[in-house]
Amino acid sequence: MSPIAIAAAAVCSLAAFCCIFLLCFAVYAQHRGFGGRFQKKDYLKYFTAEDFGLKTLPAATKCGGTRLNGFIYYKGELSSAERLVIFSHGMGPGQCSYTTEIACLCSEGCAVLAFDCIGCGMSGGKSLGGLENSTRSLVAAYEYARSVPLLSGVKVFFVGHSMGAYSALCATKFVRPDGVVAFSAPERPSLMVAYFAAKVTSGWFSRVMRPFVKAVTFFRFGRYADLSASRCIKRSGVPALVFQGDRDADVPFELSACARVNGGNVRAEMCSGKAHNVYNTFAAEGLLKRLKDGISRMNEMNDGERAEFFSSQDYGAICEEDEAVMGEVLRFIKGC
């Protein structure tokens, strides 16, 4: 074999090895971020419908072969609901983390349908798998909602936070709600995987890895894989209100859908000084940060210190709503 042929074979072998390595790392990164189930933490308090005087009806449907479980929340009579909000939760144990927001929407005459996503809370699935499963779950929720006789004639709105906000925007590629409200929505899953990978690798490596992440998700999720949230909502023409905090460390502005939308059917609202939970007050976000800092230090505490720390938290204050933000949401929903 000639030296040129040997060199070419060596280059091809090296390229193949690099591709296999990057593909394996992409699978690992995807699994690291989304490979487990998300359940309630027994050391945290979660508010219930009863805490806000809400009525509930159990709801169940399927997304592919996976069972989704949730509730329809309402006040008064369900038949008198003026609008239906389908709430799409962020990464975590599910709708139970958003009961305060659900209650706020119900207090203004809306019924709220909320399913736990695949791999979360009450729903089935061995793992979350990826943000794409949240979009799939939301599409299944919309189809379920259209089958409920008491809600068949009302307008439908998507409201979501973080992962759920991404889904609320992307789901408009497949179904058509009457409006969308998105809090802290990522633009693409592959951007988020690369962003968090860059914290443990170099920035250039995470950028090189991103096409391989896209390939992995395509083979798993098909038409739902790595959708652009901004492109989906702009092409749909569905009215949308998108909120983003300029101090959001979980979904930085440059990786958000908000950075790529404003005008036309989409109104973007930047919330100065806000972090990831833009619907909460500044004080609530500060208390939440303190709680998260405590959770990160749990292994440094003894049993007594842990019990004292978590029992001393004011969970009502941690979930305090920003009336200006939620008022804007309600005006948007009523105005559509």
C-alpha positions as CSV (number, residue, x, y, z in Angstrom):
1,M,0.0,0.0,0.0
2,S,1.3,3.4,-0.9
3,P,2.2,6.0,1.7
4,I,-0.7,8.2,0.5
5,A,-3.2,5.4,0.8
6,I,-1.9,4.6,4.3
7,A,-2.2,8.3,5.3
8,A,-5.7,8.5,3.8
9,A,-6.8,5.3,5.7
10,A,-5.4,6.8,8.9
11,V,-7.2,10.0,8.5
12,C,-10.5,8.2,7.7
13,S,-10.0,6.0,10.8
14,L,-9.3,9.0,13.0
15,A,-12.4,10.8,11.6
16,A,-14.6,7.7,12.2
17,F,-13.2,7.4,15.8
18,C,-14.0,11.1,16.4
19,C,-17.5,10.8,15.1
20,I,-18.2,7.7,17.2
21,F,-16.7,9.4,20.3
22,L,-18.8,12.5,19.7
23,L,-21.9,10.4,19.1
24,C,-21.4,8.5,22.3
25,F,-20.7,11.7,24.3
26,A,-24.0,13.2,22.8
27,V,-25.9,10.1,24.0
28,Y,-24.3,10.5,27.4
29,A,-25.1,14.2,27.6
30,Q,-28.7,13.6,26.6
31,H,-29.0,10.8,29.2
32,R,-27.3,12.9,31.9
33,G,-29.8,15.8,31.4
34,F,-33.0,13.9,30.8
35,G,-32.4,10.2,31.5
36,G,-34.1,9.9,34.9
37,R,-37.6,10.4,36.3
38,F,-38.6,13.5,38.1
39,Q,-40.6,13.0,41.3
40,K,-41.6,15.0,44.3
41,K,-39.0,15.5,47.0
42,D,-40.3,14.4,50.4
43,Y,-38.4,17.3,52.1
44,L,-40.3,20.0,50.2
45,K,-43.8,21.3,50.5
46,Y,-46.1,21.3,47.5
47,F,-49.4,23.1,47.5
48,T,-52.6,21.3,46.5
49,A,-55.8,22.3,44.9
50,E,-57.5,22.2,48.3
51,D,-55.1,24.9,49.6
52,F,-56.7,27.3,47.1
53,G,-60.3,26.1,47.2
54,L,-60.1,24.6,43.7
55,K,-62.2,21.7,42.4
56,T,-60.5,19.0,40.4
57,L,-61.5,16.2,38.0
58,P,-58.9,13.5,37.3
59,A,-57.8,13.4,33.7
60,A,-55.9,10.6,31.9
61,T,-54.8,10.1,28.3
62,K,-51.9,8.5,26.4
63,C,-48.9,9.9,24.6
64,G,-47.8,7.1,22.3
65,G,-47.9,4.1,24.6
66,T,-47.3,6.1,27.8
67,R,-50.1,7.0,30.2
68,L,-50.4,10.7,31.2
69,N,-52.2,11.6,34.4
70,G,-53.4,14.9,35.6
71,F,-56.3,17.1,36.6
72,I,-58.8,19.6,35.3
73,Y,-58.8,22.5,37.9
74,Y,-61.7,24.9,38.2
75,K,-63.8,27.1,40.5
76,G,-67.6,27.2,40.5
77,E,-69.0,25.0,37.8
78,L,-66.8,23.6,35.0
79,S,-69.6,24.3,32.5
80,S,-69.3,28.0,33.2
81,A,-65.5,28.2,32.5
82,E,-64.9,30.9,30.0
83,R,-61.6,29.6,28.7
84,L,-59.4,26.5,29.0
85,V,-55.7,26.9,29.8
86,I,-53.5,23.8,29.2
87,F,-50.6,24.2,31.6
88,S,-47.3,22.8,30.6
89,H,-44.8,22.4,33.5
90,G,-41.1,22.8,33.6
91,M,-38.5,20.2,34.4
92,G,-39.3,18.7,37.8
93,P,-42.0,16.6,39.5
94,G,-44.9,18.1,37.4
95,Q,-47.9,20.3,37.9
96,C,-47.6,20.2,41.7
97,S,-44.9,22.8,41.5
98,Y,-47.3,25.3,39.8
99,T,-50.5,25.1,41.9
100,T,-50.2,28.8,42.8
101,E,-50.1,29.8,39.1
102,I,-52.9,27.4,38.3
103,A,-55.0,28.9,41.1
104,C,-54.4,32.4,39.8
105,L,-55.7,31.4,36.3
106,C,-58.8,29.6,37.8
107,S,-59.6,32.7,39.9
108,E,-60.3,34.6,36.7
109,G,-62.8,32.2,35.3
110,C,-60.5,29.8,33.5
111,A,-60.5,26.0,33.7
112,V,-56.9,24.6,33.8
113,L,-55.9,21.2,32.4
114,A,-52.5,20.0,33.5
115,F,-50.9,16.7,32.8
116,D,-47.6,15.6,34.2
117,C,-45.2,15.1,31.3
118,I,-43.8,11.7,30.3
119,G,-41.3,10.6,33.0
120,C,-42.6,13.1,35.6
121,G,-44.8,12.9,38.7
122,M,-48.0,10.9,38.2
123,S,-47.4,10.0,34.6
124,G,-45.7,6.9,33.2
125,G,-42.4,6.6,31.5
126,K,-39.0,5.5,32.7
127,S,-37.5,8.9,32.1
128,L,-38.2,12.3,30.8
129,G,-36.0,11.6,27.8
130,G,-35.8,15.1,26.4
131,L,-37.7,18.4,26.0
132,E,-39.3,16.8,22.9
133,N,-41.4,14.5,25.2
134,S,-42.9,17.6,26.8
135,T,-44.0,18.8,23.4
136,R,-45.5,15.4,22.6
137,S,-47.3,15.4,26.0
138,L,-48.8,18.8,25.3
139,V,-50.1,17.8,21.9
140,A,-51.7,14.8,23.5
141,A,-53.2,17.1,26.2
142,Y,-54.7,19.4,23.5
143,E,-56.3,16.4,21.8
144,Y,-57.7,15.2,25.1
145,A,-59.1,18.6,25.8
146,R,-61.0,18.7,22.5
147,S,-62.7,15.5,23.5
148,V,-64.1,16.8,26.8
149,P,-67.8,17.7,26.1
150,L,-68.0,20.5,28.7
151,L,-64.9,22.2,27.3
152,S,-65.5,21.6,23.6
153,G,-66.7,25.1,22.8
154,V,-64.2,27.2,24.8
155,K,-61.1,28.9,23.6
156,V,-57.9,27.0,24.4
157,F,-54.6,28.6,25.6
158,F,-51.2,27.1,26.3
159,V,-49.3,28.5,29.3
160,G,-45.9,27.0,30.1
161,H,-42.7,27.6,32.0
162,S,-39.1,26.7,31.0
163,M,-39.4,23.2,29.4
164,G,-43.1,23.7,29.3
165,A,-42.8,27.1,27.6
166,Y,-40.6,25.6,24.9
167,S,-43.3,23.0,24.4
168,A,-46.1,25.6,24.4
169,L,-44.4,27.4,21.5
170,C,-43.4,24.3,19.6
171,A,-46.7,22.5,19.9
172,T,-48.2,25.2,17.6
173,K,-46.5,23.3,14.7
174,F,-48.9,20.4,15.3
175,V,-52.1,21.9,16.8
176,R,-53.7,25.4,16.9
177,P,-54.6,26.9,20.3
178,D,-56.1,30.4,20.5
179,G,-53.0,31.8,22.2
180,V,-49.7,31.0,24.0
181,V,-48.0,32.4,27.1
182,A,-44.4,31.3,27.5
183,F,-42.2,32.0,30.6
184,S,-38.5,31.5,30.1
185,A,-38.6,29.4,27.0
186,P,-35.4,27.8,25.6
187,E,-35.0,28.1,21.8
188,R,-33.7,24.6,21.1
189,P,-32.9,21.5,23.2
190,S,-29.6,21.0,21.5
191,L,-28.5,24.6,22.5
192,M,-29.3,23.8,26.1
193,V,-27.5,20.5,26.1
194,A,-24.4,22.2,24.5
195,Y,-24.7,25.0,27.1
196,F,-24.6,22.7,30.1
197,A,-22.0,20.5,28.5
198,A,-19.8,23.5,28.1
199,K,-19.7,23.8,31.9
200,V,-17.8,20.5,32.2
201,T,-16.0,20.6,28.8
202,S,-14.7,23.4,26.7
203,G,-17.0,25.7,24.7
204,W,-15.6,24.6,21.3
205,F,-16.2,21.0,22.2
206,S,-19.8,21.6,23.1
207,R,-20.4,23.4,19.8
208,V,-18.8,20.5,17.8
209,M,-20.9,18.1,19.8
210,R,-24.2,19.8,19.0
211,P,-24.9,18.3,15.6
212,F,-24.5,14.9,17.2
213,V,-27.0,15.8,19.9
214,K,-29.4,16.7,17.1
215,A,-28.8,13.4,15.4
216,V,-29.4,11.4,18.6
217,T,-32.7,13.3,19.2
218,F,-33.8,12.9,15.6
219,F,-33.6,9.1,15.8
220,R,-35.5,9.1,19.0
221,F,-38.2,11.8,18.4
222,G,-38.5,12.1,14.7
223,R,-40.5,15.2,13.7
224,Y,-40.4,16.5,17.2
225,A,-36.6,16.6,17.4
226,D,-34.8,19.8,18.3
227,L,-37.5,22.1,17.0
228,S,-36.9,25.9,17.0
229,A,-39.4,27.4,19.4
230,S,-39.3,30.9,17.8
231,R,-39.7,29.5,14.3
232,C,-42.7,27.3,15.3
233,I,-44.6,30.1,16.9
234,K,-43.9,32.7,14.2
235,R,-44.9,30.3,11.4
236,S,-48.1,29.2,13.2
237,G,-49.5,32.8,13.4
238,V,-50.9,32.0,16.9
239,P,-50.9,35.1,19.2
240,A,-48.2,34.7,21.8
241,L,-46.8,36.5,24.8
242,V,-43.2,35.6,25.8
243,F,-41.6,36.6,29.0
244,Q,-37.8,36.4,29.8
245,G,-35.8,37.5,32.8
246,D,-32.5,39.3,32.0
247,R,-30.8,37.5,35.0
248,D,-32.0,34.0,34.1
249,A,-29.1,31.6,34.6
250,D,-31.1,28.5,33.7
251,V,-32.1,29.8,30.2
252,P,-29.8,32.7,29.4
253,F,-31.3,35.3,27.1
254,E,-29.0,34.4,24.2
255,L,-30.3,30.8,24.3
256,S,-34.0,31.8,24.7
257,A,-36.8,32.0,22.3
258,C,-37.4,35.5,23.5
259,A,-34.2,36.6,21.9
260,R,-35.5,35.6,18.5
261,V,-39.1,36.8,18.6
262,N,-40.9,40.2,18.8
263,G,-43.4,41.7,16.5
264,G,-46.1,40.1,14.3
265,N,-48.0,37.6,16.2
266,V,-45.5,37.5,19.1
267,R,-45.0,40.0,21.9
268,A,-41.8,39.7,23.9
269,E,-41.6,41.1,27.4
270,M,-38.2,41.4,29.1
271,C,-38.4,41.4,32.9
272,S,-35.5,43.5,34.3
273,G,-33.8,42.0,37.3
274,K,-35.8,38.7,37.1
275,A,-34.3,35.3,37.0
276,H,-36.0,32.0,35.8
277,N,-39.3,32.3,37.6
278,V,-40.4,35.6,36.1
279,Y,-44.0,35.2,37.2
280,N,-42.9,35.4,40.9
281,T,-42.0,38.6,42.8
282,F,-38.3,39.6,43.3
283,A,-38.6,38.6,46.9
284,A,-39.9,35.2,46.0
285,E,-37.1,34.6,43.5
286,G,-34.6,35.5,46.2
287,L,-36.2,33.1,48.7
288,L,-36.2,30.4,46.0
289,K,-32.5,30.9,45.4
290,R,-31.9,30.5,49.1
291,L,-33.9,27.2,49.1
292,K,-32.0,25.9,46.1
293,D,-28.7,26.8,47.7
294,G,-29.8,24.8,50.8
295,I,-30.7,21.8,48.7
296,S,-27.2,21.9,47.1
297,R,-25.7,21.8,50.5
298,M,-27.9,19.0,51.9
299,N,-25.0,16.5,52.2
300,E,-23.1,19.0,54.4
301,M,-26.0,19.1,56.9
302,N,-26.8,16.5,59.6
303,D,-30.4,15.2,60.0
304,G,-31.3,17.9,62.5
305,E,-29.9,20.8,60.4
306,R,-31.8,19.5,57.3
307,A,-35.1,19.2,59.2
308,E,-34.7,22.7,60.6
309,F,-33.8,24.2,57.3
310,F,-36.7,22.8,55.3
311,S,-39.3,23.3,58.0
312,S,-38.2,27.0,58.4
313,Q,-39.0,27.9,54.8
314,D,-42.0,30.1,54.0
315,Y,-43.3,28.2,51.0
316,G,-46.1,30.6,50.5
317,A,-43.6,33.5,50.2
318,I,-41.4,31.4,47.8
319,C,-44.4,31.1,45.5
320,E,-45.6,34.7,45.7
321,E,-47.0,35.9,42.4
322,D,-45.9,39.0,40.6
323,E,-49.3,40.7,40.1
324,A,-48.1,42.8,37.3
325,V,-46.8,39.8,35.3
326,M,-49.8,37.6,36.0
327,G,-52.1,40.5,35.3
328,E,-50.5,40.9,31.9
329,V,-51.0,37.2,31.3
330,L,-54.7,37.4,32.2
331,R,-55.3,40.5,30.0
332,F,-53.7,38.7,27.1
333,I,-55.8,35.6,27.5
334,K,-59.0,37.6,27.9
335,G,-58.1,39.8,24.9
336,C,-57.6,36.9,22.4
